Amino acid sequence: MKHDLVVKGGTLVLPYHGEIRADLAVHDGRVVAIGEDLPGDERVDATGKIVFPGAVDAHFHIGIYRDLGLDAYEETRSSLVGGATTVLSYFRTGQHYLDRTGPYAEIFPEVLGAVAGRAFTDYGFHLAPMTVDQIGEIPWLVGQGVSSFKYYMFYKGFDLAANSRDAQAFTMSDEYDLGHLLLIMEKIAETQAAHPERRLSLSLHCEQSELMRVFIDRVRRSGAAQDLRAYHEGRPPLTERLAIAEAATLAAYTGVNVNFLHLSSADALAAASQVNARREATLHHLCLDCDTLDRRGGLGGKVNPPIRTPQDNEELWAGVSDGRIDWVASDHACCMDEYKGDDLWPARPGFGGTALLYPVLFSEGHLRRGVPLTRLAEVASGNPARAYNLWGRKGSLAVGFDADLTIVDPALTQTVTTDLLLSGQDHCPFEGVDLTGWPVTTVVGGRVVYRDGKVAGEPSGSYVPR
């Protein structure tokens, strides 16, 4: 049999199994063979290089501050640079995104229509029920292939974006409190019982808003510089720890599956590790610290939860290595410099990072800290695929899986620049950092879509029901 594509001579990294030097053959968009001297119409030489399963960037924000279609095009293009071949994007109603509310039965098809034909990667969505009526739509959404939902604990009663004690204008929601969270959990648990074949789950942004109010007021009155260090102190790890405890109590009561998102501190990881849950870390919470960013100046590194300390970085890396962290994601949110400004509190949070997924994991995880290659493939691809009902199609290089992969040159060192990342964003908090181990080829569905720093062809990614 002659195959459509053969990746020759690389070291294949299979999550949960290990490494093997072999050829990999693709036909009709799927991996069909692993062996030696496999014939193919198109060949990619991976000699001396490492072949990873395409990353499943499980925390993404398409269209949070920009047009959905434009953002899908430019930011999934950036994903190819980092070896991500599937992105799972969060979406909610309210300010930002489409700046309105209403039933998901009307809004979700609009979102899918805006992104269709514009994404270079495959993609799916996690949705946040902001109103009681939207909670009632959870069974319908599961039928549309949405198996994961979200609750933002820090929206409860305090709108930081508007410096207001009234969150409802921002969220366009009903009472967005712990009662609302309980209703979401109950509905997901009820729907889970009708779908035992899938893992339905609730992802949680854990920061406790009442404590944030106290700490932020204290920091603002202190006379200290209102910089990223102040942001860290205004939203300290204690707020994460308490929010995790609140969520864990309700999750145990309802029996719902939960995912703790972007754990940013040693305290948060310790608290989350006591709960039966899946746990996520981000590239920026693994690698960046507030004091270093403050010495560089500017507010480009503002994000929720805040960038913290080198000690927090190292504890999170330990969690990646020892299994307390299940997956690593980018929390990619294209936020232009004009939205950052020079005033800390109204500056918009978030920035891009999807282009750095495998480069950071390889350079900072494998080379600097000795995290095995197989473990990198698990936290970048296999584990998020399993958590979010993509396993069997995404997450591995095994025969039968989608032919989504990236070829990393372990000797390629590049300095991070904004232009290198192929994003629409005009700044990057990682600017100037040297990383070793960059993807040189990325394949989505058996098609070479990125090679040697350039995108090949037009968007061909598809919505992936989960």
Secondary structure, 3 states (H helix, E strand, C coil): CCEEEEEEEEEEEECCCEEEEEEEEEECCEEEEEECCCCEEEEEECCCCEEEECEEEEEECCCCCCCHHHHHHHHHHHHHHCCEEEEEEEEECECCCCCECCCHHHHHHHHHHHHCCCCCCEEEEEEECCCHHHHHCHHHHHHCCCCEEEEEHHHCCCECCCCECCCHHHHCCCCCCHHHHHHHHHHHHHHHHHCCCCCCEEEEECCCHHHHHHHHHHHHHCCCCCCHHHHHHHCCHHHHHHHHHHHHHHHHHHCCEEEECCCCCHHHHHHHCCCCCEEEEEHHHHHCCHHHHHHHCCCCCCCCCCCCCHHHHHHHHHHHHHCCCCEEECCECCCCHHHCCCCCCCCCCCCCCHHHHHHHHHHHHHHHHCCCHHHHHHHHHHHHHHHCCCECCECCCCCCCECCEEEEEEEEEEECCCHHHCCCCCCCCCCCCEEEEEEEEEEECCEEEEECCEECCCCCCCECCC
